[in-house]
Amino acid sequence: MQLGRDVEITWLGHSTFRIVSATGKVLLIDPWTAGNPACPDEYKQLDNVDVLLITHAHDDHMGDAVAIARMAQPALVVAMHEICLYLEGQGVDGCSGMNKGGTQTFEGIRITQVHADHSSGLNRDGTVVSGGEPCGYVIEFENGFTLYHAGDTNVFGDMRLIGQLYQPDVACLPIGDHFTMGPREAALACRLLEVPRVIPMHFGTFPVLTGTPAALREHLDDQSGLEVLELEPGTTLR
């Protein structure tokens, strides 16, 4: 297989990431762009997505899933089984629901669904519809580079197993507090994962999300080999 380019990771604010794989496939994790106040204007509308991934059913993670799926027509839409059933009912094609521990492969990209410690439900006209359970994803790209997107979660002991099983090169971890773990808990998550690089996410979007990358660094001051990659929305890492 021609591996070609480096993997490109672009943070779109909150927990939304646009990733271009080693062979040019475009992945979008947690499609919340048009309604996301942190998302740069040039990424509000996306019409080029090959794989759409959703960690859980809250609007700040899948609020634009239907609109983007209809516009971009991704070949694959990955989510918890219950979310995929809902999306199919909205006319979304390409859904491939799965559950924790399962892996599916898309053109050389391995996508594994893993545990997250949170809640998941769709608020539709004042009625909460089940979105199954929340999850995270471990994505191994064509060139072997591996990314762990934790979704919304608190720290949990089995993050050590995620590190042992998949050995991610970078972890995208929430640090905002209130709805997810804060910097102190995220620092423990880094230790459990034994990951060399972390991208903080799910902070600063709203005033209640008070955790900061600086606070995360303070809790990691004894971890000499760990990089905290603090991004601005729209920034791309290669």
Secondary structure as UniProt FT lines:
FT   STRAND          8..11
FT   TURN            14..15
FT   STRAND          17..20
FT   TURN            22..23
FT   STRAND          26..29
FT   TURN            34..35
FT   TURN            37..38
FT   HELIX           41..43
FT   STRAND          51..53
FT   HELIX           59..62
FT   TURN            63..64
FT   HELIX           65..72
FT   STRAND          76..78
FT   HELIX           81..89
FT   TURN            90..91
FT   TURN            100..101
FT   STRAND          103..106
FT   TURN            107..108
FT   STRAND          109..115
FT   STRAND          121..124
FT   TURN            125..126
FT   STRAND          127..130
FT   STRAND          135..140
FT   TURN            142..143
FT   STRAND          146..149
FT   TURN            157..158
FT   HELIX           159..166
FT   STRAND          170..174
FT   HELIX           183..193
FT   STRAND          197..201
FT   TURN            207..208
FT   HELIX           213..219
FT   TURN            220..222
FT   TURN            224..225
FT   STRAND          227..228
FT   TURN            233..234
FT   STRAND          236..237
//
